[in-house]
Structure formats: structure tokens, C-alpha cells
Amino acid sequence: MEDEEFQQFLLGVKEKDVQMDEMLTGISHSLSGLKQNAQGINRELGKQHNLLADIEDQTEHSNKELEGANKRMTKILKDTRGVNFCMYIICLLLLLGIAGAIVLVVRM
């Protein structure tokens, strides 16, 4: 009787071992998939890092160009302030002349 009980016990243990092996195989497949996903994410992060570095370089270059253009524009505006005042006076005189011509035409 003990021998039969022991055989039943061993059979139960073997069944549990088979179930555990199946579960461990499933876990192994899942971990393998996770590893592949992690490697893919790592590759993508590397690409994104390179792209961000390129964008940063381009942005710095653009900022330098804009600073230079801003300095040139400021200098041009400072240099042309007197010219602008003369242009305003000329435009005002021209408008007054046109208004006078319109008044003359209307009176006729």
C-alpha cells in the first residue's frame, strides 16, 4: 500500500513538474519578447537622441544668425532715423499737394 501511495505521489510530482516546465517556458517566451521590445525601444531612443542633438545644433545656429540680423537691423534703424524724419516731411508735403489739387479740381 505504501508503495502504491508513493507511486501516486511521484506521479503527482511529475505532473506538477510538467506544469511548472510549461509555465516556465511561457515565462521565458514572455521575457524574450520583453527583451526584444526593450532593445527596440533602446534603438529608437538612440535615434531620437541623435535627432534632438541635430535639432539643438540647428537651433543654436539659427539663434546666432538671428542675433546677427537683429544687430544689423538695429544699426540700420539707428542710421536711418534722420532719413525717416525727412521722408515723413516729404510725404506730408506730397499729401498736401494732392489735397490742394483735388480742391482746385472740385472748385472748377
C-alpha positions as CSV (number, residue, x, y, z in Angstrom):
1,M,0.0,0.0,0.0
2,E,2.8,2.4,0.8
3,D,4.5,1.6,-2.5
4,E,1.3,2.4,-4.4
5,E,0.8,5.7,-2.5
6,F,4.4,6.6,-3.2
7,Q,3.9,5.9,-6.9
8,Q,0.8,8.1,-6.9
9,F,2.8,10.8,-5.1
10,L,5.6,10.6,-7.6
11,L,3.1,10.7,-10.5
12,G,1.6,13.9,-9.0
13,V,5.1,15.4,-8.6
14,K,5.9,14.6,-12.2
15,E,2.6,16.2,-13.4
16,K,3.4,19.3,-11.3
17,D,6.9,19.4,-12.8
18,V,5.5,19.3,-16.3
19,Q,3.0,22.1,-15.5
20,M,5.9,24.1,-14.0
21,D,8.0,23.5,-17.0
22,E,5.2,24.7,-19.3
23,M,4.7,27.8,-17.2
24,L,8.5,28.5,-17.1
25,T,8.6,28.1,-20.9
26,G,5.7,30.6,-21.2
27,I,7.5,33.0,-18.9
28,S,10.7,32.5,-20.9
29,H,8.9,33.4,-24.1
30,S,7.4,36.4,-22.5
31,L,10.7,37.6,-21.2
32,S,12.3,37.1,-24.6
33,G,9.5,39.3,-26.1
34,L,10.1,41.9,-23.4
35,K,13.8,41.8,-24.2
36,Q,13.2,42.4,-27.9
37,N,10.8,45.3,-27.1
38,A,13.4,46.8,-24.7
39,Q,16.1,46.6,-27.4
40,G,13.8,48.1,-30.0
41,I,13.0,51.0,-27.6
42,N,16.7,51.5,-26.9
43,R,17.5,51.7,-30.6
44,E,14.6,54.2,-31.1
45,L,15.8,56.3,-28.1
46,G,19.3,56.4,-29.7
47,K,17.8,57.7,-33.0
48,Q,15.7,60.2,-31.1
49,H,18.8,61.4,-29.1
50,N,20.7,61.9,-32.4
51,L,17.8,63.8,-33.9
52,L,17.5,66.0,-30.8
53,A,21.2,66.8,-30.9
54,D,20.9,67.8,-34.6
55,I,17.9,70.0,-33.8
56,E,19.8,71.6,-30.9
57,D,22.7,72.4,-33.2
58,Q,20.5,73.8,-35.9
59,T,18.6,75.9,-33.3
60,E,21.9,77.3,-31.9
61,H,23.0,78.2,-35.5
62,S,19.6,79.8,-36.3
63,N,19.8,81.8,-33.0
64,K,23.3,83.1,-33.9
65,E,22.0,84.1,-37.3
66,L,19.0,85.9,-35.9
67,E,21.2,87.7,-33.3
68,G,23.4,88.9,-36.1
69,A,20.4,90.0,-38.2
70,N,18.9,91.8,-35.2
71,K,22.2,93.7,-34.6
72,R,22.4,94.7,-38.3
73,M,18.7,95.8,-38.2
74,T,19.2,97.8,-35.1
75,K,22.2,99.6,-36.7
76,I,20.3,100.3,-39.8
77,L,17.4,101.7,-37.9
78,K,19.8,104.0,-35.9
79,D,21.5,105.1,-39.0
80,T,18.2,105.9,-40.9
81,R,16.4,107.8,-38.1
82,G,17.2,111.2,-39.7
83,V,16.3,109.9,-43.1
84,N,12.9,108.7,-41.8
85,F,12.1,112.2,-40.5
86,C,12.8,113.7,-43.9
87,M,10.7,111.1,-45.6
88,Y,7.8,111.9,-43.3
89,I,8.1,115.6,-44.2
90,I,8.2,114.8,-48.0
91,C,5.2,112.6,-47.7
92,L,3.3,115.2,-45.8
93,L,4.1,117.8,-48.4
94,L,3.1,115.5,-51.2
95,L,-0.2,114.7,-49.5
96,L,-0.9,118.4,-49.0
97,G,-0.1,119.0,-52.7
98,I,-2.5,116.2,-53.7
99,A,-5.2,117.6,-51.4
100,G,-4.7,121.1,-52.9
101,A,-5.0,119.7,-56.4
102,I,-8.2,117.9,-55.5
103,V,-9.7,121.1,-54.0
104,L,-8.8,123.0,-57.2
105,V,-10.4,120.4,-59.5
106,V,-13.5,120.3,-57.3
107,R,-13.9,124.1,-57.4
108,M,-13.7,124.3,-61.2
